[in-house]
Amino acid sequence: MLEVAKSTLLILSALFPIVNPLGGSPVFLALTREYPRPARRVLAYQVALNSFILLIASFLIGTHILHFFGGRTSLTTWGRTSSPFSPR
């Protein structure tokens, strides 16, 4: 049970920056400043749902997309091969 919790926390913390809700919140508020409150609430719900779908899709097919473009799933290997400061 502890391993499942650790894995879930690791997956969520890795995928959280993809959606970046903290960075998108000021943009959402600035773009919807003139909207009435009910319309803003509906739009916020749709954005949250789309963000959730993006997280799930990234989790399910992210590895396949990396392989398609020639990436590796090991972050340590990927970081070493793509860093401009890594020894060649």
Secondary structure, 3 states (H helix, E strand, C coil): CHHHHHHHHHHHHHHHHHHCHHHHHHHHHHHCCCCCHHHHHHHHHHHHHHHHHHHHHHHHHHHHHHHHCCCCCCHHHHHHHHCCCCCC
